[in-house]
Amino acid sequence: MIRKILAAILLLVAAAILLVALWPQLFSLQSTPVIAQVVSLRGLDVAIALALVIVFGLLALGWRSARRFLGSLVLLLIVFCLLSIAILSTRGFGGGGTVAKTSGDVTVLSWNTKGDAPGVEEIAKLALAEHADVIALPETTQDTGYQVSLAMKAAGHPMWVLSGTHGTVYQSHATTLLISASLGEYRAVDTEGDTSVLASVIAKPVDGSGPTIIAVHAVSPKPEEMRNWRADLEFLAGRCSGSNLIMAGDFNSTLDELSSLSTKSGADFGECTDAGYATKSAAIGSWPTNLPTLLGAQIDHVLYTSGWHAISFQVIQSEDLAGSDHRPILTVLAPGK
């Protein structure tokens, strides 16, 4: 009898753990330590659960007295895998690839370069190949951004270079934003606040006619940075408003955390729409590059308000060996709905 009671308790505990890992939003736990990291890697969670299904299934075959208990664990894990895959499927495994760009469209490239790691030539080559109009570069210094702009200017694509940093000790503290001169003149503003540890850049058109553009770098949700991480997301959600705004960069968060901060019906974050989700490509991992895209987390995002809509979205895998642990993401936005 005691064994049966103990087995039942263990199964209830396992079911509770799997439920929290599957949908922590039920308990408002998606932004808490450990759980935030676990839920961000849903694809990896499925892979681990499938491995446990095999292990427990083999144990059940040879351990007759524990067969019922192990079989119940296998069933719980299979249900967890099926529901997790269903959630990932609603976010999309692709289909938001390249489309023909037309007049008025804006191509947004975002790449956390891990402290300028890919180098000027590689960044500029990618930006020119993709005809980028807006380039958000977290963990990229102003000097690298300036050198990239010179390479692009030489190719006939001059860019404004705007940069911010919370110190000069670590390159990871800097964020640089390049904006095509064809979109008009832009200036950085420092009157609306900033993210807490790693810099973000808020840029506004000088003549007021273009979109506000924000290059983002929220701090990662390490145990010692959880408060700053949550504060960064709340700050950015507050900036994600109005009708003419584009926000791109490294949010260190997936839709699980972002969607809890939506402030408008149907929005994915603040008043913004997520380009990956809008194009059914939000289950493709942009981080880390040493995991396959289906096992990684899409923590890099392009978001926009009602004056725009996404017509394509890509997580670019061709730069996996360029030195950064993030993959670049690319979005084409068209004006209007």
Steps between C-alpha positions, in 0.01 A plus 500: 500500500780742590670432167178576314449825690860602440469417129180705476667798670801479267272487197309807622827686552620401153170608346521837679859557381407415142193726513710793620760433230226474238302814586633698797263782408228305685681589822664827386840333531634566149733775624640325806851352537561161336149483357570794267800313362317168472196633316716697257653176368182311418659304216783383724246413771325270252828334404586435867150367570523262203835373627340434840214315329755262351691459828190439714348277233809277496506491880135398505575204276754358744357619834172324542415627849535862388342455158172675582676799656749534215225454244307786660810721481539413133137591436543837675812575296330407173209733579749775586679450167180505297370815667838672473518422129147636461604828666809526281289426192270792574806725504628357175800312367548714192323628195586864558792502256605749238258691281548767239559839661299791361519877537426614855600169658767499771745213548606456862810299591583422863813321618651476847866482396640390838738793528570566129601133454405453130699808400418800285534323166258218588239731650513736203491213251183360655334842526575580135392156378165539676456869402449593864346840578515462878777306676473438875832378643498415871846439647653708223717807555454835333834464324395173338168654400684794345729268305198302378336824388812594301490165320133548423551858385771380261243258357249783453297451819585778750379446857455708814691352794354535850648326802455467872699341780490468878876494529810433296640198686295237317407508133182312590370815674482688169215496250528659157222588258547573130219664303500556126533863393213428258265496801597857590717647772485337845627596842529304824292622794589445864193651664286184503721284721703189416541135582674438829834325440549476124426801284212539257469780243185701433513689169249750368477670159615859507206616287252278688377322189656155539462219752658506842765227492634328811798265517457278805722311739330374814724337758486119515294338778789373709410448868684817604337705221136389526382834640682696229374261232139547603553878523649503149200317354256730678689805373506370142132403513423859594695626198322257265208729428361748250428435135843541341767310689751226418691323776771239443775326689583250772217482755642195679139384512262289296132561439428324829642796691420775249131423459435541872592867453261575214285807565265476204262230386669284238846645565804284575695752711382842613298615199733324256477199273786252480619446142598138561160413643314695233674298227472164684876480559523560875605147596833528316789555739723805456713396801730323560677422175641174638149351515282417199237766438216268610664453841597864557311806621379794294614776733582746221197684365371764263184665630284771349183697563187544290656712226690196373456132423755223448514340158803279569719378784815288505739360757824498300706184555784574261687700769512227765880484480555877486585528870174610665278271705196669342363451151404812304131553437357680198157652448338692219230739621245666278308814596132470584299197601 
